[in-house]
Amino acid sequence: MEGLEELKKVLEDPKTPEQNKIGWAAFVEGPVTNFFTEHQLEKLTLEDGKGNKAKLAKTKDNGIKIEYTSTMLL
């Protein structure tokens, strides 16, 4: 589960205050997509426990299909 720990560190241990404000979309399209590609995954589903969800899947032409939702409480 080394890969899971790697993703948790990116989300939970920001190096700067700006990184702490990273949005769900930016997180999914950046670090998660890089992780997906580096580990040559076919499918990946994740939830952050705060209502945000994402699904990544490899397409037939080796692209990546990304679906995500984001929830905000005011």
N, C-alpha and C positions, 0 to 999 in steps of 0.2 A: 504494500500500500504506500510505497514511497511517492508515487505520483499524486496521490490524494493529499499527502502532507505538503507536497510542493505547492499545490493550489491553495491550501489553507493558509500557508505562509504569505502568499501574495495578497490574499484578501484580508487577513487579520493583522499583518505586521507591516504596515506602510512605513516607508523610509522618510517621507516628508508629509507635512499637512495636506499638500495638494493631492498626493496619492491616496490619502485617507478619504478624500471626497470623490474618488473614482465612482462613476455611475455604473449601474448594473450592465447597461449596454456596452460601455467601454471595457468593462471587465470581461464580458463574454467575447466581444470581438477582438480583444487583445490577448491577455494572458491565457484565457481558456482555449481560444483558437490555436494559439502557439503550442500549448500543451497537447491538444488534440492531434495536431500535425506531427509534432516531434515524436509522439508515442504511436503513430500510425494506427489510430483507433478508427473503427468503423462507425460506432455510435457512442454518444455520451449524453447523459441526462443529469442535470443538477438543479438543486433547490438550495436557497440560503436560509430557509426557516423564517423568512420575513415576508413571504409572498412572492418572491422573485423566482422564476423558473426559466430554464433554458434547455434546448435540445439541439445537439449537433449531429449531423449524419453525413457520411461521405456519399457523394453522388456517383453515378456511373461514369461520368467524364472526369473523375478525380477532383471535383470541386467540393465545397463544403456548404451544406444547407444549414442555416442557423435560424432557429425560432426562439424568441424569448418574450417573456412578459415581465412587467415591473409593477409593483404595488407601492403606493405612497400613502402614508397616514399623516394628516395635517391636524 
